[in-house]
Amino acid sequence: MSDASAARRQANLAGLQAEDHVARILQSDGWEILARRFREGGGELDLVARRDRVLRVVEVKLREPNDDSGLESIDELKLSRIDAATEAFLQRYDVPFDEVCLLVALVEPSPDGLRVTFLDDPA
């Protein structure tokens, strides 16, 4: 296995761990996780969560400590892909909702584990 391949595998594993961590936080706050890594419509949704009739499409961004570049990686192209995947999700699953919003979870390692900052509907 090449160094680049090993690095990609490690980054993918770290991303999955970050998504799992965010999912556990949301579940402990009363959110039901409806989907993980939903791929359709030309985009991917890291997590889809619901509480009552509120739906949150969760974009998880794993960053190094003190790296505030998380939001910069969510450009117009990324937002359009998230929108397309969200539309595909809503068409595929009959989920009753009153509100659908983007929730960005910025995850960074800390001495105590992973620290998560939630940014609700930053667009």
Secondary structure as UniProt FT lines:
FT   HELIX           3..28
FT   TURN            29..30
FT   STRAND          32..40
FT   TURN            41..42
FT   STRAND          43..51
FT   TURN            52..53
FT   STRAND          54..62
FT   TURN            65..66
FT   HELIX           71..73
FT   HELIX           76..92
FT   STRAND          99..110
FT   TURN            111..112
FT   STRAND          113..120
//
